[in-house]
Amino acid sequence: MRSSVVPESSAPVPTPSTQASALAAAALAATHHGIQEREFRASVTSVDHAAERYQRALHVIHRRKVVLRWDPGEPTRFRKAEPPPDPNGVDPWAVDAEQLARESRVITVCPGCQGEKRRTCSDCAGSARRRCGGCAGSGRVPGAKGGTKNCPTCRARGDVKCTACKSGKVDCTTCGADGRVDAWLEVERETLTQVHSHPANRASALHEHLTLPGDFDAPPRGWVNRLVEDGGVQPPSHPCPEGLRARLDAREERLVSTRIQTFASDIFRVNYATARGKGVVEVAGWRSVVTGATVWTPLSRRSTAAWGIGITTFMAGIILWVSYISRHEWFAKHGHSSLILLPMTVAAFVAFKLASHLLLTPSARSASSLKRMYGGLAACGLVSLGAFNLGGPTARGAETALAAGDKARARVEAEALLSQGRERETSARVLDELHLDEVRRAEPNPVEQARRVGLPWNGTKAREEAVALLRANVRAASDASFKAHDARALGGLIDATEALLPEAREVLVGREALARAATCLKGGDFECAEAALDGPLAARAPAAERTSLRTAHLAALKTARDKALARVAAAKDLESQRQELDSLLWLSRRLLKAGEGAEAALTALKQRLAGVEEKLAEKKLAEKKLAEKKLAEELAARERAERAARLEAESFSDSDDSDDSGYSGGGRVHVRGYYRKNGTYVAPHTRSRPR
């Protein structure tokens, strides 16, 4: 066997890690923790170096194991069963495998069923019943109408008969239900590998796939550490260090060969410091890999503190921006909110960078960078504060917007001035002009106009002008509504102008009452119209309007009376005459109450109505007597028919007693008198006997 050594100068791998490459790898890894490479290099306090070696060994092992085998063999009943051969009594390395299999073969009791030929069923565990699959062993299944019902498969028992066995037993498959098997000993051969490494240090921890056999022949570039020596495949007698020796089973395993490899690695500990503490970055291997022993805590604390300061500065900018736009709607729509938010966002970033720089050690800080960051932070703050305090709303801006027709901006700017207590007179005048313009535009709807007039004003002059406009508009709307007899519109005017125009309330209330009376009169409800005209509210209306409506009311009563007289003359029966005379009498009373007609005419109508009612009473009495007479006649006729039926039945019964052959041979039966469903009476009679 040959041993190969890879010299340091001629190894087919890159040069070992130097202090410069280790420092570069540490600086690059530190950038993931919020620090620049230049800043990290300036924060390094020292670099410690150490060289470590470790070895690994690949052992090839052959294993031999004696095992017991069996198969059903040929069925037999007469050969005596022998004990099975014991594999523990045979040395696997001292016997011939073929001879052992031939000489150790015996017929023995089946190890599966112990000679019983049958074994316990695995489906039911020997109980001969298994869990029902339809209900999963619960005995209940969902019903068609909701709820549950008894399982139809197991009938609520939860288990069913096992179909795979008989009485909980099945035929043994090991012996074919024979109870005996052919048994013999057999030698199993197997080749194993073991990999051990020693010592367990930082360099070996970096070696990936260190204990995999296939890694022994991997290309050198795939290893993190340098290969110093590869001993090649050596016999078992080759010396092996204690920590690399194979772990063998003395009875079954034998060592075939051993291969030992030796690796070396440079370990660099880069010590650094920040204002939050000290840490170390450990770099190992020719590829300068950062190990798990690295301490990043100082950099993590520095990054967390810097982020906290940056977020705090950003939140301060958000609070400043919110307080600016919440002063009034004008600041959000027409102010300089962007000149507050954007500089404060930049200030938050600068504050983050400044805090990150200040949390380095003094030797790692840059004076020029600190000056630039302090200057940028101050500039952002001044811009935001300047935008917060300067450039607010002005009276000139409100007047300019009003003149240009931009009423929305003019209103917002004037309201902002009033809320800040600046230029009150001009801003109040602008708001009142806008308010008065809204009142003018609401002229088609007096109720809406009254609502707008009732809103707060900043001056009395504009309000008086608006009230004058409302008064004229309400007067015109009142005239139009009264002319159309629209009581609802007049009521709306009363509610809308009650506080603004108290002097117009009396007239509006009176006109509303007259409008209701006119509506009732139009519908022919003279009683409703009369109640509205005589009420206290109608007295508030102008006298001319009341007189006009009363004249119309009187004319309508006369017209209705004349029509009632015509209907009385045209009535043909007494009931119609009575109804029309009653209506005529009611109208005559209303006319007499209004000063029209004479008492004598009313008395004559009453007498005429009394005469008609008397005739109606006589007619009803005669009709009642006639109905009573007819009913009595019907009852008498019914009684006579029943009497005749009884007599006929008695005579028929006598004849039947004297001669029974008439019914037995003639086939005739007697039917008594009865009433049909429609009320008609059927007299007693005889008919043929039903078959």
QUIKACOR-V85240 format. One record per pair of residues at least 12 apart in sequence whose C-alpha atoms are under 6 Angstrom apart, sorted by the first residue. I is the first residue (numbers start at 1). J is the second residue. D is the distance in Angstrom with one decimal. If there is no record, write none. Layout:
# QUIKACOR-V85240
I | J | D
I | J | D
This chain:
# QUIKACOR-V85240
1 | 234 | 5.8
3 | 231 | 4.3
3 | 232 | 5.4
4 | 230 | 5.3
4 | 231 | 5.5
5 | 229 | 4.3
5 | 230 | 5.9
6 | 228 | 5.3
6 | 229 | 5.4
16 | 286 | 4.7
17 | 286 | 4.8
22 | 283 | 5.9
22 | 288 | 5.7
27 | 40 | 5.9
34 | 303 | 5.9
42 | 364 | 4.8
43 | 272 | 5.4
43 | 273 | 5.7
43 | 364 | 5.5
44 | 271 | 5.7
44 | 272 | 4.0
45 | 271 | 5.6
45 | 272 | 5.1
46 | 271 | 5.2
47 | 269 | 5.5
47 | 270 | 4.5
47 | 271 | 6.0
48 | 268 | 5.5
48 | 269 | 4.9
49 | 267 | 5.7
49 | 268 | 4.6
50 | 266 | 5.9
50 | 267 | 5.0
51 | 265 | 5.8
51 | 266 | 4.6
51 | 267 | 5.9
52 | 264 | 5.7
52 | 265 | 5.4
53 | 263 | 5.6
53 | 264 | 4.3
54 | 198 | 5.7
54 | 199 | 5.6
54 | 262 | 6.0
54 | 263 | 5.5
55 | 197 | 5.5
55 | 198 | 5.4
55 | 261 | 5.6
55 | 262 | 4.4
56 | 196 | 5.5
56 | 197 | 4.0
56 | 260 | 5.7
56 | 261 | 5.5
57 | 195 | 5.5
57 | 196 | 5.4
57 | 244 | 5.8
57 | 259 | 5.4
57 | 260 | 4.3
58 | 194 | 5.9
58 | 195 | 4.7
58 | 258 | 5.6
58 | 259 | 5.0
59 | 193 | 5.5
59 | 194 | 5.1
59 | 257 | 5.8
59 | 258 | 4.6
60 | 192 | 6.0
60 | 193 | 4.7
60 | 256 | 5.4
60 | 257 | 5.3
61 | 191 | 5.7
61 | 192 | 4.9
61 | 193 | 5.9
61 | 254 | 5.7
61 | 255 | 4.6
61 | 256 | 5.4
62 | 190 | 5.9
62 | 191 | 4.6
62 | 253 | 5.7
62 | 254 | 5.4
63 | 189 | 5.7
63 | 190 | 5.0
63 | 252 | 5.4
63 | 253 | 4.4
64 | 92 | 5.8
64 | 188 | 5.5
64 | 189 | 4.8
64 | 252 | 5.1
65 | 92 | 5.9
65 | 187 | 5.5
65 | 188 | 5.1
65 | 252 | 5.9
66 | 87 | 5.4
66 | 92 | 5.9
66 | 186 | 5.6
66 | 187 | 4.5
67 | 87 | 5.7
67 | 185 | 5.7
67 | 186 | 5.5
68 | 184 | 5.9
68 | 185 | 4.8
69 | 183 | 5.6
69 | 184 | 5.4
70 | 182 | 5.2
70 | 183 | 4.2
71 | 181 | 5.7
71 | 182 | 5.5
72 | 175 | 4.3
72 | 181 | 4.7
73 | 181 | 6.0
73 | 182 | 5.6
81 | 107 | 5.5
81 | 108 | 4.6
82 | 107 | 6.0
82 | 108 | 4.9
83 | 108 | 5.8
84 | 108 | 5.8
97 | 187 | 5.8
101 | 184 | 5.8
101 | 185 | 5.3
101 | 186 | 5.6
104 | 184 | 5.1
105 | 183 | 5.5
105 | 184 | 4.2
106 | 182 | 5.8
106 | 183 | 5.4
107 | 181 | 5.7
107 | 182 | 4.7
108 | 180 | 5.6
108 | 181 | 5.6
109 | 180 | 4.6
110 | 179 | 5.4
110 | 180 | 4.7
110 | 181 | 5.4
115 | 179 | 3.9
116 | 179 | 5.7
117 | 172 | 5.5
117 | 177 | 4.3
117 | 178 | 5.5
117 | 179 | 4.5
118 | 170 | 5.4
118 | 171 | 4.5
118 | 172 | 4.9
119 | 169 | 5.4
119 | 170 | 5.6
119 | 172 | 5.7
120 | 169 | 4.7
121 | 168 | 5.5
121 | 169 | 5.1
121 | 170 | 5.6
126 | 168 | 3.9
127 | 168 | 5.3
128 | 162 | 5.2
128 | 167 | 5.3
128 | 168 | 4.3
129 | 160 | 5.4
129 | 161 | 4.4
129 | 162 | 4.7
130 | 159 | 5.4
130 | 160 | 5.6
130 | 162 | 5.4
131 | 159 | 4.3
132 | 158 | 5.5
132 | 159 | 4.5
132 | 160 | 5.5
137 | 158 | 4.1
138 | 158 | 5.3
139 | 151 | 5.3
139 | 156 | 3.8
139 | 157 | 5.5
139 | 158 | 4.4
195 | 211 | 5.3
196 | 244 | 5.3
198 | 243 | 5.7
224 | 285 | 5.3
225 | 265 | 5.3
225 | 285 | 4.8
225 | 286 | 5.9
226 | 263 | 5.5
226 | 264 | 5.3
227 | 263 | 4.5
228 | 262 | 5.4
228 | 263 | 5.2
229 | 261 | 5.6
229 | 262 | 4.9
230 | 261 | 4.4
231 | 260 | 5.3
232 | 259 | 5.2
233 | 258 | 5.6
233 | 259 | 4.7
234 | 257 | 5.4
234 | 258 | 5.0
234 | 259 | 6.0
235 | 257 | 4.7
236 | 255 | 5.9
236 | 256 | 5.9
236 | 257 | 5.3
265 | 285 | 5.2
266 | 284 | 5.7
266 | 285 | 5.9
267 | 283 | 5.9
267 | 284 | 4.5
268 | 282 | 5.7
268 | 283 | 5.1
269 | 281 | 5.7
269 | 282 | 4.5
274 | 360 | 4.7
274 | 361 | 5.0
275 | 359 | 4.9
275 | 360 | 5.3
275 | 361 | 5.4
276 | 298 | 5.4
277 | 298 | 5.2
279 | 295 | 5.2
280 | 294 | 5.7
280 | 295 | 5.3
281 | 294 | 4.5
282 | 294 | 5.3
306 | 352 | 5.1
306 | 355 | 5.1
306 | 356 | 5.3
307 | 352 | 6.0
310 | 348 | 4.8
310 | 351 | 5.4
310 | 352 | 4.3
313 | 348 | 4.9
314 | 345 | 5.8
314 | 348 | 4.9
317 | 344 | 5.0
321 | 341 | 6.0
328 | 416 | 6.0
330 | 412 | 5.7
330 | 413 | 6.0
340 | 384 | 4.3
343 | 380 | 4.9
347 | 377 | 5.3
347 | 380 | 5.7
393 | 413 | 5.6
398 | 410 | 4.4
398 | 413 | 5.6
398 | 414 | 5.9
414 | 427 | 4.6
428 | 458 | 5.4
447 | 496 | 5.7
450 | 496 | 5.9
485 | 515 | 4.5
487 | 512 | 5.0
487 | 515 | 5.2
487 | 516 | 5.7
490 | 512 | 5.6
506 | 540 | 5.7
507 | 540 | 6.0
507 | 541 | 5.2
510 | 537 | 5.2
510 | 538 | 4.5
510 | 540 | 4.5
510 | 541 | 3.9
511 | 541 | 5.5
513 | 538 | 5.1
514 | 538 | 5.9
517 | 529 | 4.2
517 | 532 | 5.2
561 | 587 | 6.0
564 | 584 | 5.6
568 | 580 | 5.5
645 | 684 | 5.4
667 | 688 | 5.7
667 | 689 | 4.9
668 | 687 | 5.5
668 | 688 | 4.3
668 | 689 | 4.9
669 | 686 | 5.5
669 | 687 | 5.5
669 | 689 | 5.5
670 | 685 | 5.9
670 | 686 | 4.3
671 | 684 | 5.6
671 | 685 | 5.3
671 | 686 | 5.6
672 | 684 | 4.4
